[in-house]
Amino acid sequence: MSRFQARMAALVNRRAANRPQFDVWLIGTTMALVLLGLIMVASSSITVADRVHSQPLYFFWRQFFAAGVGIILAIAIIRIPLSIWERSSVPLLVCGSVLLVLVLIPGIGREVNGSMRWIGLGPVSLQSSEPVKLCVIAYLAGYLVRHGEKVRTGFAGFIRPIGVVTVIAGLLLLEPDYGAAVVVFATALGMLFMGGVPLSRYFAWVLTAVAALGSLAIISPYRLQRLTSFLNPWEDPFNSGFQLTQALIAFGRGEWFGVGLGSSVQKLFYLPEAHTDFLFAVLAEELGLAGSALVILAYFFIVWRSFVIAHVAEQAGKPFSAYLSYGIGLIIGLQAYINIGVNMGVLPTKGLTLPLISFGSNSMVISCALIALLLRVEFENHEVRRRQLPEAMTHYAA
């Protein structure tokens, strides 16, 4: 290698070392959604919080605290090598399953609005379905690394993770948490598809899952009513269709650029759960089509970056990182799609929050953890590229 080539190689290496190791666009988009969420939670809940808790910013401060905890947890997770997550994937699934069992035990699980979804921990509550999402993604990523060939070529390798996820979904349905069960099962099927499952077997199980979940909805009258009321909410606008009709009124009032931040009328006791499941409707009323479209584009960007990061990890020979990233992109994208679809009346009503935006301490913390894992994958991808660069330069010079 000549002196000029050596200097050029050193310059390239220095620039690569000084390049940001984390995806600044992903961090910026995530923080923008978190800040927007805090603003919208304050705006949508101020009247309800004042009446119920005599504190206008009651829900805002709880969400602010959750965001702080989520950011601290994210900083800690970024420092943990993905190899540790890979080795811990099975224990994580066991811990998640234990949480789902504990929440069903009277005296441990806390019932709210007819559902046993929370474990009381003093002044705070743990919603077991939220950490389970992360546990299932980590388990499936590890399983696809250990048994990838069996998953792609044999029936037994495919049916084992399906059986595990079916048990998890069954425990979620016992709470009951139909929305979380759908998201977890759909994410699992998506990860198996990315793992190379043949299309015939994949679509056969998709149809089986749809039929099973559909039958569960049909045999439960309240689920069937929630599944069918969205088709024509105006048929019973003061009972089964009340929530959706109020959300649609909010969308209509928002028009192109909204009525202005804080000026929503639907949040004034017209729209139930305005700061949780139906916060996007209030956002559309106050920020209009322009604001709603920007939020949708932000989620699209996160999902797109997840798949790009996963592809880079796959090319770098890091399959666990790749499958983990695919799972994170799928679960965030699915939950955002379902929540927005419910708000707009194109999907049946589900009790799912909008990631990083809707009020929900557990959802906020786990969403931050998922983004942190994605950033860790990108960090390790960068490290691989930085190690490979000197080798490539040496080979080119030779």
C-alpha positions in Angstrom: 0.0 0.0 0.0 1.4 3.4 -1.0 1.7 6.3 1.5 -1.2 8.1 -0.3 -3.4 5.0 0.0 -2.5 4.6 3.6 -3.5 8.2 4.3 -6.8 7.8 2.5 -7.6 4.6 4.4 -6.8 6.4 7.7 -9.1 9.3 6.7 -11.9 7.0 5.8 -11.5 5.1 9.0 -11.5 8.3 11.0 -14.7 9.6 9.4 -16.4 6.2 10.0 -15.4 6.3 13.6 -16.7 9.9 14.0 -20.0 9.1 12.3 -23.0 9.0 14.6 -23.3 5.4 15.9 -27.1 5.7 16.5 -29.8 6.4 14.1 -30.5 10.1 14.8 -33.5 10.2 12.5 -35.1 7.3 14.4 -34.3 9.0 17.7 -35.7 12.3 16.5 -38.9 10.8 15.1 -39.5 8.8 18.3 -38.9 11.9 20.6 -41.2 13.9 18.4 -44.0 11.4 18.8 -43.4 11.2 22.6 -43.5 15.0 22.9 -46.6 15.2 20.7 -48.2 12.5 22.9 -47.5 14.4 26.1 -49.1 17.5 24.6 -52.1 15.6 23.3 -52.6 13.7 26.6 -52.6 17.0 28.4 -55.1 18.5 25.9 -57.4 15.6 25.7 -57.6 14.7 29.5 -57.5 18.1 31.2 -61.3 18.3 31.6 -61.8 14.7 32.7 -58.8 14.9 35.1 -60.2 18.0 36.7 -63.6 16.4 37.3 -62.4 13.0 38.4 -59.2 13.8 40.3 -59.5 17.6 40.9 -56.1 17.9 39.1 -56.3 19.2 35.5 -52.8 17.7 34.7 -53.2 14.4 36.5 -52.8 12.2 33.4 -50.2 14.4 31.9 -47.9 14.1 34.9 -48.3 10.3 35.0 -47.5 10.1 31.3 -44.6 12.5 31.8 -43.2 10.2 34.6 -43.7 7.1 32.4 -41.9 8.8 29.5 -39.0 9.6 31.9 -38.8 6.0 33.1 -39.0 4.8 29.5 -36.1 7.0 28.4 -34.0 5.9 31.4 -34.8 2.2 30.6 -34.0 2.8 26.9 -30.5 4.3 27.8 -29.8 1.2 29.9 -31.0 -1.2 27.2 -28.9 0.4 24.5 -25.8 -0.5 26.6 -26.7 -4.2 26.7 -25.2 -6.4 24.0 -27.8 -8.3 21.9 -26.0 -11.5 22.6 -27.3 -11.3 26.2 -30.8 -10.9 24.9 -30.4 -13.9 22.6 -29.2 -16.1 25.5 -32.1 -14.8 27.7 -34.9 -15.2 25.1 -36.3 -18.4 26.6 -36.2 -17.2 30.3 -37.8 -13.9 29.1 -40.7 -15.9 27.7 -41.1 -17.9 30.9 -41.2 -14.6 32.9 -43.8 -13.2 30.6 -45.9 -16.3 30.9 -45.7 -16.1 34.7 -46.9 -12.5 34.6 -49.9 -13.6 32.5 -50.8 -16.3 35.0 -50.3 -14.1 38.0 -52.6 -11.4 36.7 -55.5 -14.0 36.6 -55.1 -14.9 40.3 -57.6 -13.1 42.5 -55.8 -10.9 45.0 -52.8 -10.4 42.7 -54.5 -9.3 39.5 -56.5 -6.0 39.7 -59.8 -5.8 37.9 -60.6 -2.6 35.9 -63.7 -2.3 33.8 -64.3 -6.0 33.9 -60.8 -7.0 32.8 -58.0 -8.6 34.9 -55.1 -7.0 33.1 -53.1 -5.3 35.9 -50.9 -6.4 38.8 -50.9 -3.9 41.6 -47.4 -2.8 42.7 -48.2 -0.2 45.3 -49.0 3.2 43.7 -48.4 1.8 40.2 -49.8 -1.1 38.2 -48.1 -3.5 35.8 -50.1 -4.4 32.7 -48.7 -7.9 32.0 -49.6 -7.9 28.3 -47.1 -5.1 27.5 -43.8 -6.7 28.6 -45.1 -10.0 27.1 -44.9 -8.4 23.6 -41.2 -7.8 24.0 -40.7 -11.3 25.5 -42.5 -13.0 22.6 -40.5 -11.1 20.0 -37.2 -12.0 21.7 -38.2 -15.7 22.0 -39.2 -16.0 18.4 -36.0 -14.2 17.2 -34.0 -16.7 19.2 -36.0 -19.7 18.1 -35.6 -18.7 14.4 -31.8 -18.6 14.9 -31.7 -21.9 16.7 -34.2 -23.8 14.5 -34.4 -21.7 11.3 -33.8 -24.7 9.0 -36.5 -26.8 10.7 -38.9 -23.9 10.5 -38.3 -23.5 6.8 -38.4 -27.2 5.9 -40.4 -29.1 8.5 -43.8 -29.0 10.0 -42.6 -29.7 13.5 -40.2 -26.7 13.5 -43.0 -24.4 12.5 -45.8 -25.7 14.8 -43.7 -25.5 18.0 -43.5 -21.6 18.1 -47.1 -21.5 16.9 -48.1 -23.6 19.9 -46.2 -21.4 22.3 -47.8 -18.2 20.9 -51.2 -19.9 21.0 -50.8 -20.5 24.7 -49.7 -16.9 25.3 -52.7 -15.7 23.2 -55.0 -17.9 25.2 -53.8 -16.4 28.5 -54.4 -12.9 27.1 -57.9 -13.9 26.1 -58.6 -15.0 29.7 -58.0 -11.5 31.0 -59.7 -10.7 28.5 -57.4 -8.7 26.2 -58.6 -9.6 22.6 -56.6 -6.8 21.0 -53.3 -7.8 22.5 -53.9 -11.4 21.6 -54.5 -10.4 17.9 -51.3 -8.2 17.8 -49.1 -10.8 19.4 -50.3 -13.6 17.1 -50.1 -11.5 14.0 -46.6 -10.4 14.9 -45.6 -14.0 15.4 -46.9 -15.0 12.1 -45.1 -12.1 10.4 -41.8 -13.0 12.0 -42.2 -16.6 10.9 -42.9 -15.4 7.4 -39.7 -13.3 7.5 -37.9 -16.4 8.8 -38.7 -18.2 5.5 -41.8 -20.3 6.2 -43.2 -21.6 2.9 -46.1 -19.5 1.7 -48.6 -22.5 1.5 -48.0 -23.3 5.2 -48.0 -19.7 6.2 -51.3 -18.8 4.6 -52.9 -22.0 5.9 -52.1 -21.0 9.5 -53.1 -17.4 8.8 -56.5 -18.7 7.8 -56.6 -21.0 10.8 -55.8 -18.1 13.1 -58.4 -15.8 11.6 -61.0 -18.6 11.9 -60.1 -19.3 15.5 -60.1 -15.7 16.6 -63.3 -15.1 14.6 -65.1 -18.0 16.3 -64.0 -16.7 19.7 -65.6 -13.4 18.8 -68.8 -15.0 17.6 -69.4 -17.1 20.7 -68.9 -14.0 22.9 -71.9 -11.7 22.4 -70.1 -8.5 23.6 -67.1 -9.2 21.2 -69.5 -9.9 18.3 -71.3 -6.6 19.0 -68.0 -4.7 19.0 -67.0 -6.4 15.8 -70.2 -5.5 14.0 -71.1 -2.2 15.4 -68.3 -0.4 13.5 -70.0 -1.3 10.2 -72.8 1.1 10.8 -72.3 3.0 14.0 -75.1 5.4 13.1 -77.7 2.6 13.4 -77.3 2.9 17.2 -75.5 6.2 17.8 -76.3 6.4 21.5 -75.4 2.9 22.5 -73.1 0.4 20.7 -72.1 3.0 18.1 -71.7 6.0 20.5 -67.9 6.0 20.8 -67.2 5.6 17.1 -69.8 8.2 16.0 -68.2 10.7 18.4 -64.8 9.9 17.0 -66.1 10.4 13.4 -67.5 13.8 14.4 -64.1 14.7 15.7 -62.5 13.8 12.4 -65.1 15.8 10.5 -64.6 18.9 12.7 -60.8 18.8 12.1 -61.0 19.3 8.3 -57.6 20.2 6.8 -55.7 21.9 9.6 -57.8 21.4 12.7 -59.7 23.6 15.1 -56.5 24.4 17.0 -54.5 22.8 19.8 -56.6 22.6 22.9 -59.9 23.6 21.1 -61.4 20.2 20.7 -65.1 19.9 21.7 -65.3 16.1 21.5 -62.9 15.7 24.4 -65.4 17.5 26.7 -67.2 14.3 27.9 -68.5 13.5 24.4 -65.8 11.0 23.3 -65.1 8.3 25.9 -61.5 7.3 26.5 -60.4 10.4 24.7 -56.9 10.3 26.2 -56.3 6.6 25.7 -57.8 4.5 22.9 -59.3 7.4 21.0 -56.7 10.0 21.4 -56.0 10.0 17.6 -59.5 11.3 17.0 -58.9 14.3 19.3 -55.5 14.8 17.5 -57.3 14.8 14.2 -59.9 17.3 15.5 -57.3 19.7 16.8 -54.5 19.3 14.2 -56.6 18.3 11.2 -55.7 16.1 8.2 -52.2 17.7 8.0 -51.3 16.7 11.6 -52.9 13.3 11.3 -51.0 12.6 8.1 -47.7 13.6 9.7 -48.3 11.2 12.6 -49.0 8.3 10.2 -45.9 9.1 8.2 -43.9 9.1 11.4 -45.1 5.5 12.2 -44.4 4.5 8.6 -40.9 5.8 8.9 -40.3 3.8 12.2 -41.5 0.6 10.5 -39.5 1.3 7.4 -36.3 2.0 9.4 -36.9 -1.2 11.4 -37.0 -3.3 8.2 -33.9 -1.5 6.8 -32.0 -2.1 10.0 -33.1 -5.7 10.0 -31.9 -6.2 6.4 -28.5 -4.7 7.2 -28.2 -7.0 10.2 -29.1 -9.9 8.0 -26.5 -9.0 5.4 -23.9 -8.7 8.3 -24.6 -12.2 9.4 -26.5 -11.3 12.6 -29.8 -13.2 12.3 -31.0 -12.7 15.8 -30.7 -8.9 15.4 -32.5 -9.1 12.1 -35.5 -11.1 13.4 -35.7 -8.9 16.5 -35.8 -5.8 14.3 -38.5 -7.3 12.1 -40.6 -8.2 15.1 -40.2 -4.7 16.6 -41.3 -3.1 13.3 -44.2 -5.4 12.9 -45.6 -5.0 16.5 -45.3 -1.2 16.4 -46.7 -0.9 13.0 -49.6 -3.3 13.7 -50.6 -1.6 16.9 -50.5 1.8 15.3 -52.4 0.6 12.3 -55.1 -1.0 14.4 -55.5 2.0 16.8 -55.7 4.5 13.9 -58.1 2.1 12.0 -60.4 1.8 15.0 -60.4 5.6 15.4 -61.4 6.1 11.8 -64.0 3.4 11.8 -62.4 1.0 9.4 -61.7 -1.7 12.0 -63.7 -3.1 15.0 -63.1 -1.4 18.4 -60.0 -2.8 20.2 -58.5 -1.7 23.5 -55.1 -0.8 22.1 -53.2 2.3 22.7 -51.3 4.3 20.0 -47.6 3.6 20.7 -45.6 6.5 22.2 -48.7 8.9 22.0 -51.7 7.5 23.9 -51.9 7.6 27.7 -50.7 4.4 29.2 -47.6 4.1 31.4 -46.9 0.5 30.6 -47.3 1.0 26.8 -45.0 4.0 26.9 -42.2 2.2 28.8 -42.3 -0.9 26.6 -42.5 1.2 23.4 -39.3 3.0 24.5 -37.7 -0.3 25.3 -38.5 -1.6 21.8 -37.0 1.5 20.1 -33.9 1.1 22.3 -33.4 -2.5 21.1 -33.8 -1.2 17.5 -31.1 1.4 18.2 -28.9 -1.3 19.7 -29.2 -3.3 16.6 -28.2 -0.3 14.5 -25.3 0.4 16.8 -24.0 -3.2 16.4 -24.5 -2.9 12.6 -22.3 0.2 12.6 -19.6 -1.7 14.6 -19.6 -4.5 12.1 -19.3 -2.0 9.2 -16.4 -0.2 11.0 -14.5 -3.4 11.5 -15.0 -4.5 7.9 -13.9 -1.1 6.4 -10.1 -1.5 7.1 -10.2 -5.0 5.7 -11.9 -3.8 2.5 -9.4 -0.9 2.1 -6.5 -3.3 2.6 -8.0 -5.7 0.0 -8.5 -2.8 -2.4 -5.0 -1.5 -2.0 -3.5 -4.9 -2.5 
